[in-house]
Amino acid sequence: MLLFEGRNGDGRIARAVFSLEGGGPYALDIPASPVFLVSVPVEDTVPTEPVSIEDITFYDSQGREITEEFDLSGGAIQ
């Protein structure tokens, strides 16, 4: 199980997509709430190590990529 915690204060982020070495891509639906905690099941054969926030692509509710609109420095999912 992979957990992703974050802030979505203005509710713009609807989905986060990323890949892990040996698995994925994985998509997480992000709730439109100020703080969230979501999870996704991961295959047992995939190493569950931290994922750099720079390797995650964010989308809005219309499916448009909005990654470049955010300062993602210093974050990770784990």
PyMOL Python script that loads the backbone (N, CA, C, O; Angstrom):
from pymol import cmd

cmd.read_pdbstr("""\
ATOM      1  N   MET A   1       0.854  -1.176   0.000  1.00  0.00           N
ATOM      2  CA  MET A   1       0.000   0.000   0.000  1.00  0.00           C
ATOM      3  C   MET A   1       0.896   1.234   0.000  1.00  0.00           C
ATOM      4  O   MET A   1       1.849   1.320   0.774  1.00  0.00           O
ATOM      5  N   LEU A   2       0.587   2.171  -0.860  1.00  0.00           N
ATOM      6  CA  LEU A   2       1.327   3.420  -0.922  1.00  0.00           C
ATOM      7  C   LEU A   2       0.408   4.545  -0.471  1.00  0.00           C
ATOM      8  O   LEU A   2      -0.724   4.648  -0.945  1.00  0.00           O
ATOM      9  N   LEU A   3       0.881   5.387   0.439  1.00  0.00           N
ATOM     10  CA  LEU A   3       0.097   6.502   0.967  1.00  0.00           C
ATOM     11  C   LEU A   3       0.607   7.813   0.390  1.00  0.00           C
ATOM     12  O   LEU A   3       1.804   7.985   0.160  1.00  0.00           O
ATOM     13  N   PHE A   4      -0.316   8.725   0.164  1.00  0.00           N
ATOM     14  CA  PHE A   4       0.017  10.054  -0.346  1.00  0.00           C
ATOM     15  C   PHE A   4      -0.777  11.051   0.477  1.00  0.00           C
ATOM     16  O   PHE A   4      -2.008  11.046   0.465  1.00  0.00           O
ATOM     17  N   GLU A   5      -0.062  11.903   1.189  1.00  0.00           N
ATOM     18  CA  GLU A   5      -0.682  12.925   2.022  1.00  0.00           C
ATOM     19  C   GLU A   5      -0.284  14.283   1.473  1.00  0.00           C
ATOM     20  O   GLU A   5       0.848  14.474   1.026  1.00  0.00           O
ATOM     21  N   GLY A   6      -1.204  15.215   1.506  1.00  0.00           N
ATOM     22  CA  GLY A   6      -0.863  16.539   1.011  1.00  0.00           C
ATOM     23  C   GLY A   6      -1.937  17.561   1.280  1.00  0.00           C
ATOM     24  O   GLY A   6      -2.892  17.322   2.019  1.00  0.00           O
ATOM     25  N   ARG A   7      -1.753  18.707   0.657  1.00  0.00           N
ATOM     26  CA  ARG A   7      -2.707  19.816   0.770  1.00  0.00           C
ATOM     27  C   ARG A   7      -3.241  20.140  -0.611  1.00  0.00           C
ATOM     28  O   ARG A   7      -2.510  20.137  -1.602  1.00  0.00           O
ATOM     29  N   ASN A   8      -4.521  20.417  -0.650  1.00  0.00           N
ATOM     30  CA  ASN A   8      -5.192  20.771  -1.901  1.00  0.00           C
ATOM     31  C   ASN A   8      -6.140  21.920  -1.594  1.00  0.00           C
ATOM     32  O   ASN A   8      -7.339  21.860  -1.865  1.00  0.00           O
ATOM     33  N   GLY A   9      -5.559  22.970  -1.018  1.00  0.00           N
ATOM     34  CA  GLY A   9      -6.334  24.080  -0.484  1.00  0.00           C
ATOM     35  C   GLY A   9      -7.356  24.678  -1.419  1.00  0.00           C
ATOM     36  O   GLY A   9      -8.470  24.995  -1.002  1.00  0.00           O
ATOM     37  N   ASP A  10      -6.993  24.837  -2.683  1.00  0.00           N
ATOM     38  CA  ASP A  10      -7.944  25.428  -3.620  1.00  0.00           C
ATOM     39  C   ASP A  10      -8.687  24.376  -4.436  1.00  0.00           C
ATOM     40  O   ASP A  10      -9.492  24.721  -5.301  1.00  0.00           O
ATOM     41  N   GLY A  11      -8.424  23.093  -4.170  1.00  0.00           N
ATOM     42  CA  GLY A  11      -9.154  22.007  -4.827  1.00  0.00           C
ATOM     43  C   GLY A  11      -8.826  21.802  -6.292  1.00  0.00           C
ATOM     44  O   GLY A  11      -9.551  21.088  -6.984  1.00  0.00           O
ATOM     45  N   ARG A  12      -7.745  22.413  -6.790  1.00  0.00           N
ATOM     46  CA  ARG A  12      -7.421  22.283  -8.221  1.00  0.00           C
ATOM     47  C   ARG A  12      -6.931  20.895  -8.612  1.00  0.00           C
ATOM     48  O   ARG A  12      -7.164  20.458  -9.739  1.00  0.00           O
ATOM     49  N   ILE A  13      -6.258  20.194  -7.705  1.00  0.00           N
ATOM     50  CA  ILE A  13      -5.709  18.879  -8.045  1.00  0.00           C
ATOM     51  C   ILE A  13      -6.806  17.826  -7.918  1.00  0.00           C
ATOM     52  O   ILE A  13      -7.407  17.678  -6.854  1.00  0.00           O
ATOM     53  N   ALA A  14      -7.063  17.106  -8.988  1.00  0.00           N
ATOM     54  CA  ALA A  14      -8.073  16.045  -8.976  1.00  0.00           C
ATOM     55  C   ALA A  14      -7.444  14.659  -9.051  1.00  0.00           C
ATOM     56  O   ALA A  14      -8.038  13.680  -8.597  1.00  0.00           O
ATOM     57  N   ARG A  15      -6.240  14.573  -9.623  1.00  0.00           N
ATOM     58  CA  ARG A  15      -5.590  13.270  -9.810  1.00  0.00           C
ATOM     59  C   ARG A  15      -4.076  13.451  -9.805  1.00  0.00           C
ATOM     60  O   ARG A  15      -3.549  14.448 -10.298  1.00  0.00           O
ATOM     61  N   ALA A  16      -3.391  12.457  -9.234  1.00  0.00           N
ATOM     62  CA  ALA A  16      -1.931  12.394  -9.266  1.00  0.00           C
ATOM     63  C   ALA A  16      -1.544  11.061  -9.891  1.00  0.00           C
ATOM     64  O   ALA A  16      -2.092  10.022  -9.524  1.00  0.00           O
ATOM     65  N   VAL A  17      -0.605  11.083 -10.834  1.00  0.00           N
ATOM     66  CA  VAL A  17      -0.180   9.871 -11.543  1.00  0.00           C
ATOM     67  C   VAL A  17       1.338   9.758 -11.447  1.00  0.00           C
ATOM     68  O   VAL A  17       2.053  10.745 -11.622  1.00  0.00           O
ATOM     69  N   PHE A  18       1.824   8.549 -11.168  1.00  0.00           N
ATOM     70  CA  PHE A  18       3.263   8.307 -11.062  1.00  0.00           C
ATOM     71  C   PHE A  18       3.536   6.838 -11.339  1.00  0.00           C
ATOM     72  O   PHE A  18       2.615   6.023 -11.390  1.00  0.00           O
ATOM     73  N   SER A  19       4.800   6.511 -11.517  1.00  0.00           N
ATOM     74  CA  SER A  19       5.229   5.118 -11.704  1.00  0.00           C
ATOM     75  C   SER A  19       6.295   4.789 -10.678  1.00  0.00           C
ATOM     76  O   SER A  19       7.046   5.662 -10.243  1.00  0.00           O
ATOM     77  N   LEU A  20       6.354   3.532 -10.299  1.00  0.00           N
ATOM     78  CA  LEU A  20       7.421   3.011  -9.454  1.00  0.00           C
ATOM     79  C   LEU A  20       8.248   2.060 -10.293  1.00  0.00           C
ATOM     80  O   LEU A  20       7.741   1.469 -11.246  1.00  0.00           O
ATOM     81  N   GLU A  21       9.504   1.907  -9.951  1.00  0.00           N
ATOM     82  CA  GLU A  21      10.346   0.973 -10.693  1.00  0.00           C
ATOM     83  C   GLU A  21       9.733  -0.421 -10.620  1.00  0.00           C
ATOM     84  O   GLU A  21       9.566  -0.978  -9.535  1.00  0.00           O
ATOM     85  N   GLY A  22       9.402  -0.978 -11.774  1.00  0.00           N
ATOM     86  CA  GLY A  22       8.815  -2.310 -11.819  1.00  0.00           C
ATOM     87  C   GLY A  22       7.305  -2.335 -11.725  1.00  0.00           C
ATOM     88  O   GLY A  22       6.719  -3.418 -11.701  1.00  0.00           O
ATOM     89  N   GLY A  23       6.648  -1.183 -11.670  1.00  0.00           N
ATOM     90  CA  GLY A  23       5.188  -1.175 -11.572  1.00  0.00           C
ATOM     91  C   GLY A  23       4.594   0.154 -11.977  1.00  0.00           C
ATOM     92  O   GLY A  23       5.284   1.167 -12.094  1.00  0.00           O
ATOM     93  N   GLY A  24       3.291   0.116 -12.186  1.00  0.00           N
ATOM     94  CA  GLY A  24       2.593   1.345 -12.496  1.00  0.00           C
ATOM     95  C   GLY A  24       2.277   1.452 -13.973  1.00  0.00           C
ATOM     96  O   GLY A  24       2.549   0.512 -14.720  1.00  0.00           O
ATOM     97  N   PRO A  25       1.722   2.544 -14.415  1.00  0.00           N
ATOM     98  CA  PRO A  25       1.518   3.749 -13.628  1.00  0.00           C
ATOM     99  C   PRO A  25       0.381   3.590 -12.611  1.00  0.00           C
ATOM    100  O   PRO A  25      -0.528   2.775 -12.770  1.00  0.00           O
ATOM    101  N   TYR A  26       0.480   4.395 -11.582  1.00  0.00           N
ATOM    102  CA  TYR A  26      -0.530   4.415 -10.530  1.00  0.00           C
ATOM    103  C   TYR A  26      -1.223   5.768 -10.559  1.00  0.00           C
ATOM    104  O   TYR A  26      -0.578   6.799 -10.747  1.00  0.00           O
ATOM    105  N   ALA A  27      -2.533   5.761 -10.373  1.00  0.00           N
ATOM    106  CA  ALA A  27      -3.310   7.001 -10.355  1.00  0.00           C
ATOM    107  C   ALA A  27      -4.039   7.106  -9.024  1.00  0.00           C
ATOM    108  O   ALA A  27      -4.677   6.156  -8.572  1.00  0.00           O
ATOM    109  N   LEU A  28      -3.935   8.261  -8.415  1.00  0.00           N
ATOM    110  CA  LEU A  28      -4.610   8.535  -7.151  1.00  0.00           C
ATOM    111  C   LEU A  28      -5.612   9.653  -7.373  1.00  0.00           C
ATOM    112  O   LEU A  28      -5.247  10.726  -7.854  1.00  0.00           O
ATOM    113  N   ASP A  29      -6.865   9.417  -7.028  1.00  0.00           N
ATOM    114  CA  ASP A  29      -7.868  10.479  -7.065  1.00  0.00           C
ATOM    115  C   ASP A  29      -7.692  11.316  -5.807  1.00  0.00           C
ATOM    116  O   ASP A  29      -7.695  10.786  -4.697  1.00  0.00           O
ATOM    117  N   ILE A  30      -7.540  12.619  -5.981  1.00  0.00           N
ATOM    118  CA  ILE A  30      -7.268  13.534  -4.881  1.00  0.00           C
ATOM    119  C   ILE A  30      -8.549  14.277  -4.522  1.00  0.00           C
ATOM    120  O   ILE A  30      -9.147  14.922  -5.384  1.00  0.00           O
ATOM    121  N   PRO A  31      -8.985  14.197  -3.251  1.00  0.00           N
ATOM    122  CA  PRO A  31     -10.206  14.906  -2.863  1.00  0.00           C
ATOM    123  C   PRO A  31      -9.990  16.419  -2.840  1.00  0.00           C
ATOM    124  O   PRO A  31      -8.886  16.899  -2.582  1.00  0.00           O
ATOM    125  N   ALA A  32     -11.051  17.148  -3.110  1.00  0.00           N
ATOM    126  CA  ALA A  32     -11.009  18.614  -3.087  1.00  0.00           C
ATOM    127  C   ALA A  32     -11.194  19.086  -1.651  1.00  0.00           C
ATOM    128  O   ALA A  32     -12.216  19.682  -1.310  1.00  0.00           O
ATOM    129  N   SER A  33     -10.195  18.814  -0.812  1.00  0.00           N
ATOM    130  CA  SER A  33     -10.234  19.234   0.584  1.00  0.00           C
ATOM    131  C   SER A  33      -8.874  19.826   0.948  1.00  0.00           C
ATOM    132  O   SER A  33      -7.871  19.503   0.312  1.00  0.00           O
ATOM    133  N   PRO A  34      -8.830  20.687   1.959  1.00  0.00           N
ATOM    134  CA  PRO A  34      -7.576  21.357   2.292  1.00  0.00           C
ATOM    135  C   PRO A  34      -6.423  20.391   2.594  1.00  0.00           C
ATOM    136  O   PRO A  34      -5.289  20.641   2.185  1.00  0.00           O
ATOM    137  N   VAL A  35      -6.698  19.303   3.298  1.00  0.00           N
ATOM    138  CA  VAL A  35      -5.695  18.294   3.631  1.00  0.00           C
ATOM    139  C   VAL A  35      -6.268  16.936   3.272  1.00  0.00           C
ATOM    140  O   VAL A  35      -7.450  16.680   3.505  1.00  0.00           O
ATOM    141  N   PHE A  36      -5.442  16.058   2.705  1.00  0.00           N
ATOM    142  CA  PHE A  36      -5.948  14.747   2.301  1.00  0.00           C
ATOM    143  C   PHE A  36      -4.926  13.655   2.589  1.00  0.00           C
ATOM    144  O   PHE A  36      -3.732  13.922   2.726  1.00  0.00           O
ATOM    145  N   LEU A  37      -5.411  12.428   2.677  1.00  0.00           N
ATOM    146  CA  LEU A  37      -4.591  11.225   2.775  1.00  0.00           C
ATOM    147  C   LEU A  37      -5.283  10.178   1.918  1.00  0.00           C
ATOM    148  O   LEU A  37      -6.408   9.775   2.213  1.00  0.00           O
ATOM    149  N   VAL A  38      -4.614   9.735   0.857  1.00  0.00           N
ATOM    150  CA  VAL A  38      -5.171   8.728  -0.044  1.00  0.00           C
ATOM    151  C   VAL A  38      -4.164   7.592  -0.188  1.00  0.00           C
ATOM    152  O   VAL A  38      -2.987   7.744   0.141  1.00  0.00           O
ATOM    153  N   SER A  39      -4.641   6.453  -0.683  1.00  0.00           N
ATOM    154  CA  SER A  39      -3.758   5.299  -0.834  1.00  0.00           C
ATOM    155  C   SER A  39      -4.052   4.570  -2.134  1.00  0.00           C
ATOM    156  O   SER A  39      -5.111   4.739  -2.740  1.00  0.00           O
ATOM    157  N   VAL A  40      -3.090   3.757  -2.545  1.00  0.00           N
ATOM    158  CA  VAL A  40      -3.244   2.926  -3.730  1.00  0.00           C
ATOM    159  C   VAL A  40      -2.529   1.608  -3.445  1.00  0.00           C
ATOM    160  O   VAL A  40      -1.428   1.614  -2.896  1.00  0.00           O
ATOM    161  N   PRO A  41      -3.140   0.474  -3.811  1.00  0.00           N
ATOM    162  CA  PRO A  41      -2.438  -0.802  -3.638  1.00  0.00           C
ATOM    163  C   PRO A  41      -1.271  -0.910  -4.618  1.00  0.00           C
ATOM    164  O   PRO A  41      -1.352  -0.435  -5.751  1.00  0.00           O
ATOM    165  N   VAL A  42      -0.202  -1.533  -4.172  1.00  0.00           N
ATOM    166  CA  VAL A  42       1.002  -1.718  -4.978  1.00  0.00           C
ATOM    167  C   VAL A  42       1.331  -3.205  -4.992  1.00  0.00           C
ATOM    168  O   VAL A  42       1.210  -3.881  -3.970  1.00  0.00           O
ATOM    169  N   GLU A  43       1.748  -3.719  -6.154  1.00  0.00           N
ATOM    170  CA  GLU A  43       2.109  -5.130  -6.255  1.00  0.00           C
ATOM    171  C   GLU A  43       3.228  -5.462  -5.271  1.00  0.00           C
ATOM    172  O   GLU A  43       4.098  -4.632  -5.012  1.00  0.00           O
ATOM    173  N   ASP A  44       3.204  -6.678  -4.724  1.00  0.00           N
ATOM    174  CA  ASP A  44       4.218  -7.105  -3.759  1.00  0.00           C
ATOM    175  C   ASP A  44       5.627  -7.108  -4.332  1.00  0.00           C
ATOM    176  O   ASP A  44       6.592  -6.999  -3.575  1.00  0.00           O
ATOM    177  N   THR A  45       5.769  -7.228  -5.627  1.00  0.00           N
ATOM    178  CA  THR A  45       7.091  -7.296  -6.253  1.00  0.00           C
ATOM    179  C   THR A  45       7.707  -5.923  -6.504  1.00  0.00           C
ATOM    180  O   THR A  45       8.862  -5.830  -6.920  1.00  0.00           O
ATOM    181  N   VAL A  46       6.953  -4.867  -6.257  1.00  0.00           N
ATOM    182  CA  VAL A  46       7.437  -3.506  -6.504  1.00  0.00           C
ATOM    183  C   VAL A  46       8.024  -2.948  -5.212  1.00  0.00           C
ATOM    184  O   VAL A  46       7.360  -2.972  -4.176  1.00  0.00           O
ATOM    185  N   PRO A  47       9.263  -2.446  -5.256  1.00  0.00           N
ATOM    186  CA  PRO A  47       9.838  -1.850  -4.048  1.00  0.00           C
ATOM    187  C   PRO A  47       9.064  -0.590  -3.667  1.00  0.00           C
ATOM    188  O   PRO A  47       8.827   0.273  -4.512  1.00  0.00           O
ATOM    189  N   THR A  48       8.675  -0.484  -2.412  1.00  0.00           N
ATOM    190  CA  THR A  48       7.917   0.682  -1.942  1.00  0.00           C
ATOM    191  C   THR A  48       8.866   1.636  -1.228  1.00  0.00           C
ATOM    192  O   THR A  48       8.962   1.645  -0.001  1.00  0.00           O
ATOM    193  N   GLU A  49       9.548   2.420  -2.009  1.00  0.00           N
ATOM    194  CA  GLU A  49      10.450   3.423  -1.485  1.00  0.00           C
ATOM    195  C   GLU A  49       9.877   4.792  -1.816  1.00  0.00           C
ATOM    196  O   GLU A  49       8.972   4.895  -2.645  1.00  0.00           O
ATOM    197  N   PRO A  50      10.388   5.854  -1.182  1.00  0.00           N
ATOM    198  CA  PRO A  50       9.853   7.185  -1.473  1.00  0.00           C
ATOM    199  C   PRO A  50       9.917   7.518  -2.967  1.00  0.00           C
ATOM    200  O   PRO A  50      10.831   7.106  -3.680  1.00  0.00           O
ATOM    201  N   VAL A  51       8.922   8.269  -3.406  1.00  0.00           N
ATOM    202  CA  VAL A  51       8.851   8.733  -4.790  1.00  0.00           C
ATOM    203  C   VAL A  51       9.040  10.244  -4.765  1.00  0.00           C
ATOM    204  O   VAL A  51       8.375  10.946  -4.004  1.00  0.00           O
ATOM    205  N   SER A  52       9.933  10.731  -5.584  1.00  0.00           N
ATOM    206  CA  SER A  52      10.167  12.166  -5.645  1.00  0.00           C
ATOM    207  C   SER A  52       8.917  12.872  -6.162  1.00  0.00           C
ATOM    208  O   SER A  52       8.285  12.415  -7.114  1.00  0.00           O
ATOM    209  N   ILE A  53       8.575  13.968  -5.540  1.00  0.00           N
ATOM    210  CA  ILE A  53       7.398  14.733  -5.950  1.00  0.00           C
ATOM    211  C   ILE A  53       7.546  15.220  -7.395  1.00  0.00           C
ATOM    212  O   ILE A  53       6.548  15.434  -8.082  1.00  0.00           O
ATOM    213  N   GLU A  54       8.790  15.395  -7.856  1.00  0.00           N
ATOM    214  CA  GLU A  54       9.021  15.828  -9.231  1.00  0.00           C
ATOM    215  C   GLU A  54       8.650  14.754 -10.249  1.00  0.00           C
ATOM    216  O   GLU A  54       8.522  15.049 -11.438  1.00  0.00           O
ATOM    217  N   ASP A  55       8.476  13.513  -9.798  1.00  0.00           N
ATOM    218  CA  ASP A  55       8.109  12.406 -10.689  1.00  0.00           C
ATOM    219  C   ASP A  55       6.602  12.161 -10.742  1.00  0.00           C
ATOM    220  O   ASP A  55       6.150  11.179 -11.331  1.00  0.00           O
ATOM    221  N   ILE A  56       5.830  13.052 -10.130  1.00  0.00           N
ATOM    222  CA  ILE A  56       4.373  12.919 -10.102  1.00  0.00           C
ATOM    223  C   ILE A  56       3.768  13.940 -11.057  1.00  0.00           C
ATOM    224  O   ILE A  56       4.203  15.091 -11.104  1.00  0.00           O
ATOM    225  N   THR A  57       2.773  13.518 -11.811  1.00  0.00           N
ATOM    226  CA  THR A  57       2.055  14.416 -12.709  1.00  0.00           C
ATOM    227  C   THR A  57       0.683  14.687 -12.106  1.00  0.00           C
ATOM    228  O   THR A  57      -0.029  13.754 -11.733  1.00  0.00           O
ATOM    229  N   PHE A  58       0.312  15.959 -12.009  1.00  0.00           N
ATOM    230  CA  PHE A  58      -0.971  16.355 -11.436  1.00  0.00           C
ATOM    231  C   PHE A  58      -1.927  16.799 -12.535  1.00  0.00           C
ATOM    232  O   PHE A  58      -1.526  17.419 -13.519  1.00  0.00           O
ATOM    233  N   TYR A  59      -3.209  16.464 -12.342  1.00  0.00           N
ATOM    234  CA  TYR A  59      -4.256  16.802 -13.306  1.00  0.00           C
ATOM    235  C   TYR A  59      -5.418  17.472 -12.586  1.00  0.00           C
ATOM    236  O   TYR A  59      -5.675  17.202 -11.413  1.00  0.00           O
ATOM    237  N   ASP A  60      -6.123  18.355 -13.305  1.00  0.00           N
ATOM    238  CA  ASP A  60      -7.331  18.961 -12.755  1.00  0.00           C
ATOM    239  C   ASP A  60      -8.539  18.090 -13.081  1.00  0.00           C
ATOM    240  O   ASP A  60      -8.397  17.023 -13.679  1.00  0.00           O
ATOM    241  N   SER A  61      -9.714  18.540 -12.694  1.00  0.00           N
ATOM    242  CA  SER A  61     -10.928  17.734 -12.875  1.00  0.00           C
ATOM    243  C   SER A  61     -11.334  17.571 -14.338  1.00  0.00           C
ATOM    244  O   SER A  61     -12.148  16.703 -14.652  1.00  0.00           O
ATOM    245  N   GLN A  62     -10.780  18.391 -15.244  1.00  0.00           N
ATOM    246  CA  GLN A  62     -11.048  18.241 -16.675  1.00  0.00           C
ATOM    247  C   GLN A  62      -9.984  17.388 -17.365  1.00  0.00           C
ATOM    248  O   GLN A  62     -10.018  17.225 -18.585  1.00  0.00           O
ATOM    249  N   GLY A  63      -9.044  16.846 -16.598  1.00  0.00           N
ATOM    250  CA  GLY A  63      -8.001  16.001 -17.162  1.00  0.00           C
ATOM    251  C   GLY A  63      -6.816  16.754 -17.737  1.00  0.00           C
ATOM    252  O   GLY A  63      -5.965  16.157 -18.397  1.00  0.00           O
ATOM    253  N   ARG A  64      -6.747  18.057 -17.498  1.00  0.00           N
ATOM    254  CA  ARG A  64      -5.615  18.856 -17.984  1.00  0.00           C
ATOM    255  C   ARG A  64      -4.442  18.736 -17.018  1.00  0.00           C
ATOM    256  O   ARG A  64      -4.627  18.776 -15.801  1.00  0.00           O
ATOM    257  N   GLU A  65      -3.238  18.589 -17.559  1.00  0.00           N
ATOM    258  CA  GLU A  65      -2.056  18.535 -16.706  1.00  0.00           C
ATOM    259  C   GLU A  65      -1.798  19.912 -16.107  1.00  0.00           C
ATOM    260  O   GLU A  65      -1.757  20.910 -16.827  1.00  0.00           O
ATOM    261  N   ILE A  66      -1.624  19.964 -14.789  1.00  0.00           N
ATOM    262  CA  ILE A  66      -1.406  21.235 -14.094  1.00  0.00           C
ATOM    263  C   ILE A  66      -0.138  21.202 -13.241  1.00  0.00           C
ATOM    264  O   ILE A  66       0.049  22.066 -12.383  1.00  0.00           O
ATOM    265  N   THR A  67       0.721  20.233 -13.461  1.00  0.00           N
ATOM    266  CA  THR A  67       1.927  20.054 -12.649  1.00  0.00           C
ATOM    267  C   THR A  67       2.759  21.323 -12.574  1.00  0.00           C
ATOM    268  O   THR A  67       3.219  21.696 -11.495  1.00  0.00           O
ATOM    269  N   GLU A  68       2.959  21.987 -13.693  1.00  0.00           N
ATOM    270  CA  GLU A  68       3.834  23.164 -13.755  1.00  0.00           C
ATOM    271  C   GLU A  68       3.295  24.353 -12.962  1.00  0.00           C
ATOM    272  O   GLU A  68       4.023  25.321 -12.744  1.00  0.00           O
ATOM    273  N   GLU A  69       2.042  24.299 -12.530  1.00  0.00           N
ATOM    274  CA  GLU A  69       1.448  25.409 -11.789  1.00  0.00           C
ATOM    275  C   GLU A  69       1.830  25.410 -10.312  1.00  0.00           C
ATOM    276  O   GLU A  69       1.484  26.342  -9.586  1.00  0.00           O
ATOM    277  N   PHE A  70       2.543  24.369  -9.858  1.00  0.00           N
ATOM    278  CA  PHE A  70       2.838  24.217  -8.435  1.00  0.00           C
ATOM    279  C   PHE A  70       4.336  24.215  -8.168  1.00  0.00           C
ATOM    280  O   PHE A  70       5.122  23.712  -8.971  1.00  0.00           O
ATOM    281  N   ASP A  71       4.721  24.786  -7.024  1.00  0.00           N
ATOM    282  CA  ASP A  71       6.100  24.688  -6.542  1.00  0.00           C
ATOM    283  C   ASP A  71       6.199  23.371  -5.785  1.00  0.00           C
ATOM    284  O   ASP A  71       5.657  23.240  -4.688  1.00  0.00           O
ATOM    285  N   LEU A  72       6.879  22.414  -6.358  1.00  0.00           N
ATOM    286  CA  LEU A  72       6.943  21.075  -5.781  1.00  0.00           C
ATOM    287  C   LEU A  72       8.263  20.816  -5.063  1.00  0.00           C
ATOM    288  O   LEU A  72       8.594  19.662  -4.792  1.00  0.00           O
ATOM    289  N   SER A  73       9.009  21.843  -4.756  1.00  0.00           N
ATOM    290  CA  SER A  73      10.304  21.646  -4.113  1.00  0.00           C
ATOM    291  C   SER A  73      10.141  21.084  -2.704  1.00  0.00           C
ATOM    292  O   SER A  73       9.303  21.537  -1.925  1.00  0.00           O
ATOM    293  N   GLY A  74      10.961  20.092  -2.404  1.00  0.00           N
ATOM    294  CA  GLY A  74      11.028  19.564  -1.048  1.00  0.00           C
ATOM    295  C   GLY A  74      10.030  18.495  -0.686  1.00  0.00           C
ATOM    296  O   GLY A  74       9.990  18.095   0.477  1.00  0.00           O
ATOM    297  N   GLY A  75       9.227  18.010  -1.597  1.00  0.00           N
ATOM    298  CA  GLY A  75       8.223  17.021  -1.240  1.00  0.00           C
ATOM    299  C   GLY A  75       8.530  15.634  -1.745  1.00  0.00           C
ATOM    300  O   GLY A  75       9.367  15.450  -2.629  1.00  0.00           O
ATOM    301  N   ALA A  76       7.840  14.651  -1.173  1.00  0.00           N
ATOM    302  CA  ALA A  76       7.947  13.260  -1.631  1.00  0.00           C
ATOM    303  C   ALA A  76       6.699  12.525  -1.197  1.00  0.00           C
ATOM    304  O   ALA A  76       6.021  12.943  -0.259  1.00  0.00           O
ATOM    305  N   ILE A  77       6.394  11.439  -1.870  1.00  0.00           N
ATOM    306  CA  ILE A  77       5.338  10.562  -1.388  1.00  0.00           C
ATOM    307  C   ILE A  77       5.993   9.271  -0.959  1.00  0.00           C
ATOM    308  O   ILE A  77       7.040   8.891  -1.484  1.00  0.00           O
ATOM    309  N   GLN A  78       5.384   8.601  -0.012  1.00  0.00           N
ATOM    310  CA  GLN A  78       6.005   7.416   0.561  1.00  0.00           C
ATOM    311  C   GLN A  78       4.952   6.462   1.066  1.00  0.00           C
ATOM    312  O   GLN A  78       5.283   5.397   1.587  1.00  0.00           O
TER     313      GLN A  78
END
""", "prot")
cmd.dss("prot")
cmd.show_as("cartoon", "prot")
cmd.util.cbc("prot")
cmd.orient("prot")
